[in-house]
Amino acid sequence: MGHLAVVGATGAVGVEVCEILDGRDISVDRVSLFASARSTGKRMTVRGQSIPVRELSEHSFEGVDFAIFSAGAERSRQFAPAALKAGAVVVDNSSAFRMDPNTPLVIPEINAEDAQDHRGIIANPNCSTIIMDVAVWPLHRVNPVRRIIVSTYQSASGAGGSAMDELRTQSADHLAGRKIVPRVFPHPIAFNLFSHNTPIAPDGYNTEERKMIDETRKIFHDASIAISATCIRVPVLRAHCESINLTFDRPITPDEVRGVLKTAPGVEIVDDREANRFPMPIAATGQDNVLVGRIRQDLSQSDGRGIELFVSGDQLRKGAALNAVQIVELLAR
Amino acid sequence: MGHLAVVGATGAVGVEVCEILDGRDISVDRVSLFASARSTGKRMTVRGQSIPVRELSEHSFEGVDFAIFSAGAERSRQFAPAALKAGAVVVDNSSAFRMDPNTPLVIPEINAEDAQDHRGIIANPNCSTIIMDVAVWPLHRVNPVRRIIVSTYQSASGAGGSAMDELRTQSADHLAGRKIVPRVFPHPIAFNLFSHNTPIAPDGYNTEERKMIDETRKIFHDASIAISATCIRVPVLRAHCESINLTFDRPITPDEVRGVLKTAPGVEIVDDREANRFPMPIAATGQDNVLVGRIRQDLSQSDGRGIELFVSGDQLRKGAALNAVQIVELLAR
């Protein structure tokens, strides 16, 4: 049994971590909640217990066994050393340590064994990476994926609770004929969409796209996979979608793909052509599984090595909070 | 000078046709408006003149030189013969005649010459096809495109004015905590997205995707282009976006692409990496040009033959009404 600290407890991911703890048989008997001074004094209910939110400091980690950080890269860099010093293992939701060669980057369905090889910090991948990789990995295992071309449809939740509020507020403003004033996002999000607003490298790829490329290669332990990504923010509250085009080493059929994904952990096939029912954000919201559908041969590859997929996964849940809790479960075993 | 009939005048595309007539130097001196009995008695202002909307019948086309049909495939099939019999040339916005080998399928920026070879009907391509092809054609001319992988972000307007109303109503209902009841679309559209709700063929591709594939090959006069498409409806009012991955015959650089597109008709480059400003639906709305940005090398192709683009075009304008008016202009010259 252990003591878990949730850092960034009042943020969108932190709240989700607390909710997920309710439903899981995790070897944790004590939970402490930390946030910035602004949230101090609030109380949150975790597993039926009302727990105070305390201000995060370097002294927060005494007696803590596991700390889930979801308070941004800057805070992770600042406070992870204190957690390590106190003997806690850090599961970090930020991008701070993901590409550090000494830090395992773990999706439990894919590379759980990497989690055992940590030096105090285990990184949680980017949400878009997790949602894609959970669907692609089971296929990669039976027929190596040589190339991935992905276009994302990312929800507001990826930018936090304030971004979800902005989508609601702007939508109401637009409907009422009021002027829209972007605050969280650089562009209007209501009834609009735009290229992911992360910095853009000289090669033209933004940071989100670069994460999908680099993290997937690290998690799959395969630097040779060719990947191109286009990341787009859409006016959806939570749950990301991704249109994924795959090229395999050998020919593969949609039926083979269905056969593999049917028993794949963390995957649910939603692929009802008759009823035109496929993965949608509102269906993925609150779900642990990544929904996979539109499974079909890529008509642009005549050699039968191409497959098209459309997936949806809850960005706050499997894309962040659930994956982190699963990593703690791996460690607490 | 000629007499133009607008069939389906009160629909989303018909209204747009009337607006576009205002601003263009088109050789038409008389405009007649037709719709279903429901709209009879309404009046619409075209070029400053109030014109009555009359009920469409087989006798509507006496003296008509050009008829733009935007009332759905069924009505086109039913009434185009009467228009032809009366001596009118039909520019048809529906899918009814697009793949008929005797009917030219025309985007004036690409294959204006095909319009001259008609037998009374000229088909206007699907909106998603037009928006993609206007951006891809100028590149195809200088370096043949061998493969296209496209994922769309399609607005509600593609399903007509009632679909736009549904997006507004559902958004208001969701914000007010009321239950959402889909009527036009089969799934909720507010704060959600879903696979394009057209029938799905045994190969798993829906009709919209099939249109993008077949129509592009017909317009480009190149049946060899390998194309795969994934068509998705998003909660945007009008203007479609498309994430386009291209493979060329020979290596090509983003700078070459920019050089070609800078002077391409119907194209505006919006590609400001510093300001993170790229094509967006709210920027494309009301514009004649297709906005093209996120121009970059496809990192998944090591031979330099791959380019990624993100484009946005007004679905009602260049995707439908404007293209049809441009075709009439070609004929009326």
Boltz contact constraints between the chains, C-beta under 6 A:
constraints:
  - contact:
      token1: [A, 147]
      token2: [B, 300]
      max_distance: 6.0
  - contact:
      token1: [A, 149]
      token2: [B, 149]
      max_distance: 6.0
  - contact:
      token1: [A, 149]
      token2: [B, 245]
      max_distance: 6.0
  - contact:
      token1: [A, 151]
      token2: [B, 151]
      max_distance: 6.0
  - contact:
      token1: [A, 151]
      token2: [B, 243]
      max_distance: 6.0
  - contact:
      token1: [A, 153]
      token2: [B, 193]
      max_distance: 6.0
  - contact:
      token1: [A, 171]
      token2: [B, 171]
      max_distance: 6.0
  - contact:
      token1: [A, 172]
      token2: [B, 175]
      max_distance: 6.0
  - contact:
      token1: [A, 175]
      token2: [B, 172]
      max_distance: 6.0
  - contact:
      token1: [A, 191]
      token2: [B, 236]
      max_distance: 6.0
  - contact:
      token1: [A, 191]
      token2: [B, 237]
      max_distance: 6.0
  - contact:
      token1: [A, 192]
      token2: [B, 280]
      max_distance: 6.0
  - contact:
      token1: [A, 192]
      token2: [B, 281]
      max_distance: 6.0
  - contact:
      token1: [A, 192]
      token2: [B, 282]
      max_distance: 6.0
  - contact:
      token1: [A, 193]
      token2: [B, 153]
      max_distance: 6.0
  - contact:
      token1: [A, 194]
      token2: [B, 280]
      max_distance: 6.0
  - contact:
      token1: [A, 195]
      token2: [B, 278]
      max_distance: 6.0
  - contact:
      token1: [A, 195]
      token2: [B, 294]
      max_distance: 6.0
  - contact:
      token1: [A, 197]
      token2: [B, 276]
      max_distance: 6.0
  - contact:
      token1: [A, 200]
      token2: [B, 273]
      max_distance: 6.0
  - contact:
      token1: [A, 204]
      token2: [B, 296]
      max_distance: 6.0
  - contact:
      token1: [A, 226]
      token2: [B, 300]
      max_distance: 6.0
  - contact:
      token1: [A, 227]
      token2: [B, 300]
      max_distance: 6.0
  - contact:
      token1: [A, 228]
      token2: [B, 298]
      max_distance: 6.0
  - contact:
      token1: [A, 228]
      token2: [B, 299]
      max_distance: 6.0
  - contact:
      token1: [A, 228]
      token2: [B, 300]
      max_distance: 6.0
  - contact:
      token1: [A, 230]
      token2: [B, 243]
      max_distance: 6.0
  - contact:
      token1: [A, 234]
      token2: [B, 234]
      max_distance: 6.0
  - contact:
      token1: [A, 235]
      token2: [B, 235]
      max_distance: 6.0
  - contact:
      token1: [A, 236]
      token2: [B, 191]
      max_distance: 6.0
  - contact:
      token1: [A, 237]
      token2: [B, 191]
      max_distance: 6.0
  - contact:
      token1: [A, 243]
      token2: [B, 151]
      max_distance: 6.0
  - contact:
      token1: [A, 243]
      token2: [B, 230]
      max_distance: 6.0
  - contact:
      token1: [A, 245]
      token2: [B, 149]
      max_distance: 6.0
  - contact:
      token1: [A, 273]
      token2: [B, 200]
      max_distance: 6.0
  - contact:
      token1: [A, 276]
      token2: [B, 197]
      max_distance: 6.0
  - contact:
      token1: [A, 278]
      token2: [B, 195]
      max_distance: 6.0
  - contact:
      token1: [A, 280]
      token2: [B, 192]
      max_distance: 6.0
  - contact:
      token1: [A, 280]
      token2: [B, 194]
      max_distance: 6.0
  - contact:
      token1: [A, 281]
      token2: [B, 192]
      max_distance: 6.0
  - contact:
      token1: [A, 282]
      token2: [B, 192]
      max_distance: 6.0
  - contact:
      token1: [A, 294]
      token2: [B, 195]
      max_distance: 6.0
  - contact:
      token1: [A, 296]
      token2: [B, 204]
      max_distance: 6.0
  - contact:
      token1: [A, 298]
      token2: [B, 228]
      max_distance: 6.0
  - contact:
      token1: [A, 299]
      token2: [B, 228]
      max_distance: 6.0
  - contact:
      token1: [A, 300]
      token2: [B, 147]
      max_distance: 6.0
  - contact:
      token1: [A, 300]
      token2: [B, 226]
      max_distance: 6.0
  - contact:
      token1: [A, 300]
      token2: [B, 227]
      max_distance: 6.0
  - contact:
      token1: [A, 300]
      token2: [B, 228]
      max_distance: 6.0
